[in-house]
Amino acid sequence: AVLATLVLLSYNKILQTIITVFSSTELHYTNNSKLVWLYDGNITFLEGEHIPLFVTSLLVLLVLILPYTLLLLFGQCLQANSNLFIFSWVNRPAFKYFLDNYHAP
């Protein structure tokens, strides 16, 4: 239960960091405009040193944040339909313990 609480508390900070990496703004000059990273206007958005940061954030979002969010939202539905073959992985003891930390009374 302690690990589940720590993951849930750090989830917010990780999501804030990812949103910061994905944020941009457009600077308008007299002749042209330039898309820059909102956090640091000296860095052009999706160019140079911003690309590795953006790709890493995108991977964390797709591999960790999105599945975790879906499990939090649909964990009870998965447990209710765990008798179906496609959701049989929910009955594994380690995973059931993980879901019970969030959805058990």
Secondary structure, DSSP 8 states (H G I E B T S, - for coil): -HHHHHHHHHHHHHHHHHHHHH-EEEEE-SS-EEEEESS-TTSBTTSTTHHHHHHHHHHHIIIIIHHHHHHHHHHHHHHHTTTSGGGGGGGSHHHHHHHHHHH--
